[in-house]
Amino acid sequence: MADQIRVLVVDDIPETRDHLTKLLGFESDIDVIGSAASGREAIQMAGKLHPDVVLMDINMPDMDGITATEQLSTTAPGSAVVMMSVQGEADYLRRSMLAGAREFLVKPFSSDELTASIRQVSLREREKQSRIRAGAPVTPSASATGDGDGGQIVAVFSPKGGVGRTTVAVNLAVAVAKELGKRVVVMDGSFQFGDVGVLLNLNPKSNSIADLIPVLEAGEIDSIDTFVVDHSSGIRVLLAPPSPEMAEMITPAAVKQVLEILRRSHDLVVVDCTAFFNDTTLAILDAADVILTMLSLEITSIKNIRLFLEVAEQLGYESGKVRLVLNRADSTLGIRVADVEHSIGRKVDETIVSDGRSVVYALNRGIPFFVSNREAQVSQDILRLARSVVGERAGAAAGADSRKSAQKKSLFAWR
């Protein structure tokens, strides 16, 4: 088939090569066209076979995967490399990406992670080659300036914790990337106690926003690739700082600058906000095109939502910017959706069912439930939410910026 993804497997262990070849043999859209036992052999075979994706082991005796990847950029420039390693240290990840690898998988990995990575890097490479053939400009770099629309910023917020905010943010991002084919990045906006990395089973020592901000303050950068982590689900992630005290270095101005950089190089920026108001959270909400506000069928959640809607009105947010998402909407807690709507004085925009088994199982494995249980009703609800959000802009009018600024100051004057 012409649309099959041609894969070259490179590993010095014969059993591993055989296992990966058999595993990928079950995928109708993936064709393993060869296997190599060393980096040198991989370079020779790639030059002849021109694979779409090279599945490369990082540790090999004659030539390691990083050196081989660097050389493949000249011998097989159209081949995207997925690096494999038993070591998940940030240094290995950084060196792999600098060498030109498009994805990094830590062994052992699941078949879902493997195939998702191969499909994602293949798609990105094909889009890149299409732009080159058409003579179209490549997506602007992070240091680009101008007032172009760029991507959409969606802030996932709740004035109360424990309503599934982070889970929804992560799975929403995965759904948009996998099903709608968008380039998506998730920014963990809970700078003190962020959980995005935990839900995605990412190395806590990976680069974070705390590493990015000093570079921004020192001057413009050409790329943010060093600071975001590519996940096997197809999304990219800008992690929260590894320790709570580092959150103090993240100012509202820095947050706005980071968001502007992210939106210029991605179709969708999903921000998982913390569950309380502060200056940085308000900076995120101001910059967002859409605020998905999470609530549940609990009295305290409903009360806090009502207060937040009053604050949003004070801040001058247009009604369409704030969208209410009721999580665990089918829970039998004695409160009906109609009761919620009557209490807060507006309709709930989207609902997500309760599925503790799928959600908790996926969380404990570090795999989004949209990947591990795609057919579940909770995944279908997330997909419906993704489709309703993508492409819709509900930002404030340009003339409202100064009004927002003044009203934001008055918010903190209430204390």
C-alpha positions in Angstrom: 0.0 0.0 0.0 1.3 3.4 -1.0 0.3 5.0 2.3 2.1 2.5 4.5 4.8 3.7 6.9 8.1 2.1 6.0 10.1 1.3 9.1 13.8 0.3 9.6 14.5 -1.4 13.0 17.9 -0.9 14.4 19.1 -2.8 17.5 22.2 -4.9 18.3 20.2 -7.6 20.1 18.7 -10.1 17.6 15.8 -11.0 19.9 14.8 -7.3 20.3 14.8 -6.8 16.5 12.7 -9.9 16.0 10.2 -8.9 18.7 9.8 -5.4 17.3 9.4 -6.7 13.8 6.7 -9.2 14.8 4.9 -6.5 17.0 4.8 -4.1 14.1 3.7 -6.8 11.7 0.2 -6.7 13.3 -0.3 -3.1 12.1 -1.8 -2.8 8.6 -0.4 0.7 8.0 3.2 -0.1 9.1 5.7 -2.1 7.0 9.0 -3.2 8.4 11.3 -3.0 5.4 14.5 -4.2 7.1 16.5 -4.5 10.3 20.1 -3.5 11.2 22.3 -4.8 13.9 24.5 -1.7 14.2 24.6 2.1 13.6 26.9 1.7 10.6 24.6 -0.9 9.0 21.6 1.3 9.7 23.2 4.2 7.8 24.0 2.0 4.8 20.5 0.4 4.7 18.7 3.8 5.2 20.6 5.2 2.2 19.3 2.3 0.0 15.8 1.7 1.4 14.8 5.3 2.3 12.5 4.4 5.3 9.9 6.8 6.6 10.9 6.0 10.2 14.0 4.5 11.7 13.5 2.8 15.1 16.9 3.3 16.6 18.5 1.8 19.8 20.7 4.4 21.6 23.3 2.0 22.9 25.2 -0.1 20.3 28.8 -1.2 20.3 30.3 0.0 17.1 28.4 3.3 16.6 25.8 4.5 19.1 22.3 5.6 18.1 23.0 9.3 18.6 26.0 9.3 16.2 24.0 7.2 13.7 21.1 9.7 13.9 23.4 12.6 13.2 24.8 10.9 10.1 21.3 9.9 8.9 20.4 13.6 8.5 22.7 13.7 5.5 22.4 10.1 4.1 18.6 9.8 4.6 17.2 13.3 5.3 13.7 12.1 4.8 13.8 9.5 7.5 12.5 10.4 10.9 14.2 8.7 13.9 12.5 7.3 17.0 15.1 6.7 19.6 14.9 3.8 22.1 16.7 3.5 25.4 16.6 1.6 28.7 17.7 4.9 30.3 15.3 7.8 30.6 17.7 10.5 31.9 17.1 14.0 30.6 20.7 14.1 29.2 19.9 11.1 26.9 16.7 12.7 25.8 18.4 16.1 25.1 21.3 14.6 23.2 18.9 12.5 21.1 16.7 15.5 20.2 19.8 17.6 19.3 21.0 14.8 17.1 17.7 15.0 15.2 15.5 12.3 16.8 11.8 13.1 16.6 10.7 10.9 19.5 12.3 9.1 22.6 10.9 5.9 24.0 12.1 4.4 27.3 12.2 0.6 27.4 10.1 -1.3 28.1 7.3 0.5 26.3 3.8 -0.8 25.2 2.8 -1.6 21.7 0.4 1.4 21.8 3.2 3.8 22.7 5.4 2.4 19.9 2.9 2.5 17.2 1.6 6.0 18.2 5.2 7.3 18.1 5.8 5.9 14.7 2.6 7.2 13.2 3.1 10.7 14.8 6.6 11.2 13.6 5.8 9.9 10.1 2.9 12.3 9.9 5.0 15.3 10.9 7.7 14.4 8.4 5.2 14.0 5.6 3.7 17.4 6.4 7.2 18.9 6.5 8.1 17.4 3.1 4.8 18.6 1.7 5.5 22.2 2.7 9.0 22.0 1.2 7.6 20.7 -2.1 4.9 23.3 -2.2 7.4 26.1 -1.4 5.3 27.1 1.6 6.9 28.7 4.6 7.7 26.5 7.6 6.0 27.2 10.9 7.6 30.3 12.4 10.2 29.8 15.1 9.7 30.7 18.7 11.6 33.9 18.3 9.4 35.1 15.4 7.6 38.4 15.9 4.4 39.7 14.5 0.7 39.8 15.2 -0.4 36.6 13.4 -3.2 34.7 14.9 -1.2 31.6 15.6 -2.7 28.7 17.5 -5.5 28.6 19.9 -5.0 28.8 23.7 -7.4 26.8 25.8 -7.1 27.1 29.6 -8.6 24.3 31.7 -9.5 25.8 35.0 -11.6 25.1 38.1 -12.0 27.2 41.2 -12.1 23.9 43.2 -9.6 21.0 43.2 -10.5 17.4 42.8 -12.9 17.8 39.8 -10.6 16.1 37.2 -9.1 19.2 35.7 -5.7 17.8 34.8 -7.1 14.5 33.6 -9.4 16.3 31.2 -6.7 18.7 30.0 -4.3 15.9 29.2 -6.9 13.7 27.4 -8.3 16.6 25.5 -4.9 17.4 24.2 -4.3 13.8 23.2 -7.7 13.6 21.5 -7.0 16.7 19.4 -3.6 15.4 18.4 -4.6 11.8 17.6 -8.1 12.3 16.1 -8.0 15.8 14.6 -4.4 15.8 13.5 -3.4 19.0 15.2 0.0 20.0 16.6 -0.7 20.2 20.3 1.3 21.3 23.4 0.2 21.0 27.0 1.6 23.6 29.5 1.4 22.6 33.1 0.2 25.9 34.7 0.1 24.5 38.2 3.6 25.8 38.8 4.0 24.6 42.4 2.4 21.1 42.3 1.9 20.2 38.7 0.6 16.7 37.9 0.7 16.7 34.1 4.1 14.9 34.0 2.7 12.2 36.4 -0.3 11.5 34.3 1.9 11.1 31.3 4.6 9.1 33.1 7.3 11.6 32.1 10.7 11.9 33.6 10.5 14.5 36.5 14.0 15.6 35.7 13.1 16.7 32.2 13.4 20.3 31.3 10.5 22.5 32.5 9.2 26.1 32.2 11.7 27.0 35.0 14.5 26.2 32.5 12.9 28.1 29.7 12.3 31.5 31.4 15.9 32.4 32.2 16.7 31.8 28.5 13.9 34.1 27.4 15.1 36.8 29.8 18.6 36.5 28.4 17.4 37.0 24.8 15.4 35.5 22.0 15.7 31.8 21.3 15.4 30.0 17.9 13.5 27.0 19.2 11.7 25.7 22.2 12.4 22.0 21.3 14.9 21.7 24.1 12.4 22.7 26.7 9.3 20.7 25.7 9.0 16.9 25.9 7.6 14.9 23.0 5.2 12.3 24.4 4.4 9.0 22.6 0.7 10.0 22.4 1.6 12.7 19.9 1.4 15.7 22.1 4.2 17.9 23.4 4.5 19.0 27.1 6.0 21.9 28.9 6.3 20.7 32.4 5.9 22.6 35.7 9.1 23.2 37.8 10.4 20.2 39.6 10.2 21.8 43.0 7.6 24.2 44.5 10.0 27.0 45.4 11.0 27.4 41.8 7.4 28.7 41.0 8.4 32.1 42.4 10.5 32.8 39.4 7.5 32.6 37.1 6.0 36.0 36.6 2.8 36.9 34.8 4.8 38.7 32.1 6.9 35.5 31.6 3.8 33.4 31.4 2.4 35.6 28.6 5.6 35.4 26.7 5.8 31.7 27.0 2.2 31.3 25.8 2.8 33.5 22.8 5.8 31.4 21.8 3.9 28.2 22.2 0.9 29.4 20.1 3.1 30.5 17.3 4.5 27.0 16.8 1.4 24.9 17.7 -2.2 24.6 16.5 -3.5 24.2 20.1 -2.0 25.2 23.5 -3.8 23.5 26.4 -3.0 25.0 29.8 -3.7 23.0 33.0 -4.3 25.9 35.5 -4.0 25.7 39.2 -7.3 25.7 41.3 -6.9 29.1 42.8 -6.5 32.7 41.7 -3.2 34.4 41.6 -1.4 36.8 39.2 0.0 34.1 37.0 -3.3 32.2 36.7 -5.0 35.5 35.7 -2.4 36.0 33.1 -3.2 32.6 31.6 -6.9 33.2 31.7 -6.5 36.6 30.1 -4.4 35.1 27.3 -6.7 32.2 26.6 -9.2 32.1 23.7 -11.4 29.7 25.6 -11.6 28.9 29.3 -12.9 25.4 30.0 -14.2 25.7 33.5 -14.6 22.3 35.2 -17.3 21.6 37.8 -18.8 18.6 39.4 -22.2 17.6 41.0 -21.1 18.9 44.5 -22.4 21.9 46.4 -18.9 23.3 47.0 -18.1 23.1 43.4 -21.3 24.7 42.3 -20.8 27.5 44.8 -17.3 28.2 43.6 -18.4 28.2 40.0 -21.0 30.8 40.7 -18.4 33.0 42.3 -16.0 32.5 39.4 -18.6 33.5 36.9 -19.1 36.7 38.8 -15.4 37.4 38.7 -15.2 36.6 35.0 -17.9 39.2 34.3 -15.9 41.7 36.4 -12.9 40.9 34.3 -14.8 41.7 31.2 -14.6 38.2 29.6 -17.1 37.7 26.9 -19.7 35.1 27.6 -18.5 32.7 24.9 -15.0 32.7 26.4 -16.0 30.8 29.5 -17.4 27.4 28.8 -18.7 25.1 31.6 -17.7 21.5 31.5 -19.5 19.2 34.0 -17.4 16.2 34.9 -18.8 12.9 36.2 -22.2 14.2 35.0 -24.0 10.9 35.6 -22.9 10.5 39.2 -25.9 9.8 41.5 -25.2 12.3 44.2 -28.7 13.7 44.6 -28.0 16.8 42.4 -29.2 16.9 38.9 -27.7 18.8 35.9 -30.9 21.0 35.9 -30.3 21.9 39.5 -26.7 23.0 38.7 -27.9 25.2 35.8 -30.6 26.7 37.9 -28.2 27.5 40.7 -25.5 29.2 38.5 -28.0 30.8 36.1 -26.6 29.4 32.8 -26.5 26.2 30.8 -23.7 23.7 31.1 -21.9 23.6 27.7 -20.4 20.1 27.8 -20.7 17.0 30.0 -18.3 14.1 30.7 -19.5 10.8 32.2 -18.0 9.2 35.3 -15.8 6.2 34.5 -13.6 5.7 37.5 -12.3 2.3 36.4 -10.9 3.5 33.0 -9.6 6.8 34.4 -7.9 5.5 37.5 -6.4 2.5 35.7 -5.0 4.8 33.0 -3.7 7.2 35.6 -1.9 4.5 37.5 -0.2 3.3 34.3 0.8 6.8 33.2 -1.2 6.4 30.0 -4.1 8.8 29.0 -7.3 6.9 29.0 -8.0 8.2 25.5 -5.1 6.0 24.4 -5.7 3.0 26.7 -9.5 2.8 26.3 -10.4 4.7 23.1 -13.9 3.2 22.8 -15.0 4.0 26.4 -17.8 6.5 26.8 -15.6 8.9 28.7 -13.2 8.9 25.7 -16.1 9.6 23.4 -17.1 12.6 25.6 -13.6 13.9 25.5 -13.5 13.6 21.7 -16.8 15.5 21.4 -15.4 18.2 23.7 -12.2 18.3 21.5 -14.3 18.8 18.3 -16.4 21.5 19.8 -13.4 23.5 21.0 -10.9 23.3 18.1 -11.3 26.1 15.7 -13.6 28.1 17.9 -12.2 31.5 19.0 -13.9 33.3 21.9 -11.3 35.9 22.7 -12.2 39.4 23.8 -12.2 42.2 21.3 -9.0 44.2 20.8 -10.4 47.3 22.4 -11.1 45.4 25.6 -7.5 44.9 26.6 -7.2 48.1 28.6 -10.5 47.5 30.3 -9.4 44.0 31.4 -6.1 45.3 32.8 -7.9 47.9 34.9 -10.5 45.4 36.2 -7.9 42.8 37.0 -6.3 45.3 39.4 -9.6 45.9 41.1 -10.0 42.1 41.6 -7.0 42.0 43.9 -8.0 45.3 45.6 -11.0 43.4 47.0 -8.9 41.7 49.6 
